[in-house]
Amino acid sequence: MKHCIVIGGGIIGLSTAYYLQKEGHQVTVIDKSDFSSGASHVNAGYITPSHFISLAAPGMISKGIKWMFNSASPFYVKPRLDIDFFKWSLAFKRAATAAKVEKSIPVIKDINLLSRDLYEELKTTNDFNFHYERKGLMMYYQTEKVGEEEWKVGQRGIEEGLQVENLSLEGIKKIEPKVDLNVKGAVYFHSDAHMTPTDFMADMLSYLKSKGVQIVANEEVKDIVVTNDTITQVITNKENYKADEVVMAAGSWSPLLTKKLGIKIPIQAGKGYRINVARETNISIPAILCEAKVAVTPMTGFTRFAGTMEVGGINHDINPVRVNAIANAAQNYYKGLEITSEEKANAACGLRPCSPDGLPYIGKSSKCKNLTIAAGHAMMGWSLGPATGKLVSEIISNKKTSLDLAPFHPDRKL
C-alpha cells in the first residue's frame, strides 16, 4: 500500500482517488476550492465516444484566425504576448494535420468507450445514485454543407464500429416529438450517454469520505519539494504533506505546478460557459447545435446549454457576449424556447485544460520518479474521468494498463 496525494479535486482527481482506494492505497485529495465549482461542475455531462476527432483538426487554424476577431465566435483565441501560449500555438499547428488526426481517432474512441463502460460499472454498484442515461447524441445541423461534414464524421464513426444514423427532420421528430426544431437534419450517435455532473461529484465525494479518503478543501499547493528526482513534500498554504506517490490532476493549473519540477506540459485554459434553464423545455435527447457549437443536455431538474471555447489565460471573467451567443443559438434551433435575462445572468464558466494535440497527458514523466500526470483532457474531461482514474491506479499499482499509454505520454513530442 502506498500513500498517494492527488492534487486537484475535479472529475479526474476524484476518479483517480476512487480507483486508487479500490487498489488499497491510502489517498489524500487536495484542492484549492471547496469541491463545488470549476469545469467539472459546469460541463455538458457528456460521455462521448462520438467525439473521436481531435480539437487540433485540419482547418482549425484558419477558422481560429477568422474567429479571433469575433468575441462571440464558438472558438475564440484571445491574442496575447505570452511565451507559453506562443509555444502551445505552434504545437497545435504541428498537430493539426490529417495524418496525425487519423492516427488519434482510435485512441480517442477507445479511451471514451473504456470510460463509458466504467461509468456503467459504477452505476451498477450499490454505492452510487447518480443520474446516467444512454440516449445517444444528436448532431443538429441547419445547412446542407455542415450536414455533409457531420455525416462524413458519422461514416467514419461507423468504420470505427459505432452505431450512427443520418436523420431527416421527420426522422428526428419520431425520436424527439415534443420539440419544434429549426434544423434540416441530424447525425445521431447512439454510442453516447449523459449525466448531471453536480449529482455525480457530490455522490463520489460522499463515497470517498466514507472510505477514508482524506479530502482537503481550500488549500492551495504553493510548492513541491524534489530530492533525487523524487517528490518528498507537497507544500500548501496551510500544511506540508509527504507521500509515496503524487498525481497531478489540477486541470488548467497543472503546468504552473509542474514548472516547479522543471517539467513542461503544454496546456492552455479553454473557458466554457453554461446556462441552466430550470423549467420544462421538453428536450429529452442531448444534442449539439453544430453551426453554433453549443451543447444541450437534459439534466436532473433542468436543461443545460453549454458551449464556446475561449483560450485566453486563467481567469473566471464572464463575458456576456459569449453567454448571449449560447442563448441566441439555443433559441434559434429550438423554436419557442426563450432564455430569460435572469437565466443568462446566472451563467457560470469553467476552465478546460487543452493540450495542443487533443490527447490528454496520462502517465509518469521521466523527470520525476513518483509523479503521475493526469491532465489536458480539454472538452472530454467529464467523459474520460473514470478511464483516466483507472489508468493512473494501474500505473501506480504496477499493473498492466487497460490501454496502451504511449499516445498519452507526458513526454511525447508535440
Salt bridges, closest charged atoms under 4 A:
GLU23 OE1 - LYS399 NZ 3.08
ASP84 OD2 - LYS259 NZ 2.59
GLU102 OE2 - ARG156 NH2 2.31
ASP110 OD1 - LYS109 NZ 3.46
GLU120 OE2 - ARG134 NH1 2.98
GLU133 OE1 - HIS131 NE2 2.87
GLU133 OE2 - LYS135 NZ 3.47
GLU133 OE1 - HIS194 NE2 3.34
GLU149 OE2 - LYS145 NZ 2.92
GLU159 OE1 - ARG156 NH1 3.62
GLU160 OE1 - LYS109 NZ 3.08
GLU160 OE2 - ARG156 NH1 2.84
GLU165 OE1 - HIS190 NE2 2.72
ASP180 OD1 - LYS335 NZ 3.93
GLU220 OE1 - LYS222 NZ 3.74
GLU245 OE2 - LYS2 NZ 3.67
GLU245 OE1 - LYS364 NZ 2.75
GLU310 OE2 - LYS271 NZ 3.72
GLU310 OE1 - ARG322 NE 3.07
GLU343 OE2 - ARG279 NE 2.83
ASP357 OD2 - ARG412 NE 2.84
